[in-house]
Amino acid sequence: MQISMVKKIKADGSPCRKCQEVGERLKSAGLEDRINRVIIADEREPDSEGMQLAVQYQIDRAPFFLVEEEGQEPRIYTVYMRFLKEVLQTEASEEEQLKDILDSSPDLDYI
């Protein structure tokens, strides 16, 4: 199994906040070494490998994970918690799960 993480660089040259956060979560969970390759989707370079993959797989959010296994179609994961559970076969903490819900729902706010 080959796992690639696609991270975004925004048009202003700054790194994607969510991409950095997910990278830190992988590192703190000791899962960073399970990612075989990091690919950059640079908004300033439409021909960058990550941007091409985003177009190819019709992905409009970052980060995303590309999971390739010999003889099978690649699987794409845009939801970190689902990737953890289905690919890395681990669960995130309740705090991480709640943070993901808040991050993916801008209409929600802390109480």
ABEGO torsion letter per residue (X at the ends): XBBBBBBBBBAAGBBBAAAAAAAAAAAAAGAAAABABBBBBBAABAABAAAAAAAAAGBABOBBBBBBBBGBBBBBBABAAAAAAAAAGBBBBAAAAAAAAAAABAABBBX
